[in-house]
Amino acid sequence: MECQQVSSFQAKTTLFLLLFLLLLPQNSKLAAKEQQIIAKYQKETARSTELTTSKRKLYTNNGKQLLILWWNAENLFDTKNDKKTDDNEFTPDGKLHWTEKKLLLKRLRIAQLFKAVRADHEYGTYPDIAAFAETENRPVFAGTMASIRNTEYAIDYHESPDPRGIDIGLAWNPATVKFTGSKPYTVKLDDGRGTRFVIAAEFLVSGYPFAVVLNHWPSRSFDASWSESKRITAAKITRHIVDSLRTKKPSADVIVMGDFNDQPDNRSVREVLGSSFDRNEVLHPDNLLLYNCWNDTSSPGSYYYRKRWERIDQILVSPGLLDGHGLSIDRSSFRVFSIPEMFDRPGKALYPTYEKGKFRGGYSDHLPLLLKIDVPR
């Protein structure tokens, strides 16, 4: 039944897109380009339906689990001009000609990714918690999550002082986890410019409390070393949050995740935030380190830049998730998730929404991360 629902939804949404193209007036060159992209989407969804159908037979019940997704979804903007932010290029008349059709296609891509997670034999479910980087505001984020069929995600959202207006959006399934509150923390940069909040959100699952700390640190604009101090500032805020949570309860289960714009071995992550690839080192009572889950995968990265994979999207966990008590992860819990359609070339360049200012109509310039947490029965 589920496969029929997915196939039917994909057929209907593709038809709706084509009708949308025909009915709205537009520049002829842009229209031709969008028609090509939507035709490509139609072929991709047909392949994805075949993949979903084959994998539905592999569903297994591995006991109770909590599934968390992090994704830099790449510029999830509405089409309106917000006079308080620098979002002019993401409007129909702006530099990138961002239209309702393009936003709709973006949402369909995101929904397709969520359906692929549910179809995967390792999960068999949608994420219980999902956090996105680069979403412009609550309405566009909430509307995107609402477009994922057969889900009823609840939303928590804090508008940040970022000049472009991009924030972190948080969603959860209230049927599986209980949200108990969140707090945004301001990152004060030396140059006075605003940047994204670091957000701490707390939940309960089957009576077990845990926290997620969401990050989108300042970019490597111009030069990584020139902008490093900004990411170190953000790292100090995140470290303060983790310390505060563990002061209340030393064995607290804390998941730190985000787009750090630095790699695991960079100073901001390794020294300032405090992380390690060594589980035993993290579990040592004299240490305050976080465990970096990249140690548990051979995947080269989540972001492809200048013909190289980078691990700038990361999930780190506190010792409480490694000690075998309550909520826990093992060496198979972390994964960089993808489907073939997310790549421009197999295993190499990603298929983004925009590339060098040109509309590609893809998914994102980042791959999502998944963390599967075991929950005691």
Summary of the structure (lengths in Angstrom):
residues: 377
radius of gyration: 20.4
end to end distance: 28.5
largest distance: 65.5
contacts: 1225
relative contact order: 0.13
helix: 34%
strand: 25%
